[in-house]
Amino acid sequence: MRKKKRVSIAIKLFVVLFALYSAVQLVGLQIKINAKKQEQEQLKLQVEQQKTENNKLEDMLEAGYDEDYIASLAREKFGYGYSGEQVYIDQSSK
């Protein structure tokens, strides 16, 4: 009779310990899942930002052969102008 009680107590102890171990593992996995979901959202945002940047760059490449775009780029970045044109640079904003 005592052996059955000891075996029964040992089985109950094993089941309780296994349940605790499983609970701890589940909590740890849930924390990792939440962290990965946040990382995934951040990466999705970065992908969208990169797609927007890529679209801007593609538009710039397509507009690169437009004479008006080249002229405005030469004026704004390099200070060029047409022959006979006087270019004034506003120094007060710098």
Secondary structure as the mmCIF struct_conf table of DSSP 4:
data_model
#
loop_
_struct_conf.conf_type_id
_struct_conf.id
_struct_conf.beg_label_comp_id
_struct_conf.beg_label_asym_id
_struct_conf.beg_label_seq_id
_struct_conf.end_label_comp_id
_struct_conf.end_label_asym_id
_struct_conf.end_label_seq_id
HELX_RH_AL_P HELX_RH_AL_P1 ARG A 2 ALA A 63
TURN_TY1_P TURN_TY1_P1 GLY A 64 TYR A 65
HELX_RH_AL_P HELX_RH_AL_P2 GLU A 67 PHE A 78
TURN_TY1_P TURN_TY1_P2 SER A 83 GLY A 84
HELX_LH_PP_P HELX_LH_PP_P1 GLU A 85 VAL A 87
TURN_TY1_P TURN_TY1_P3 SER A 92 SER A 93
#
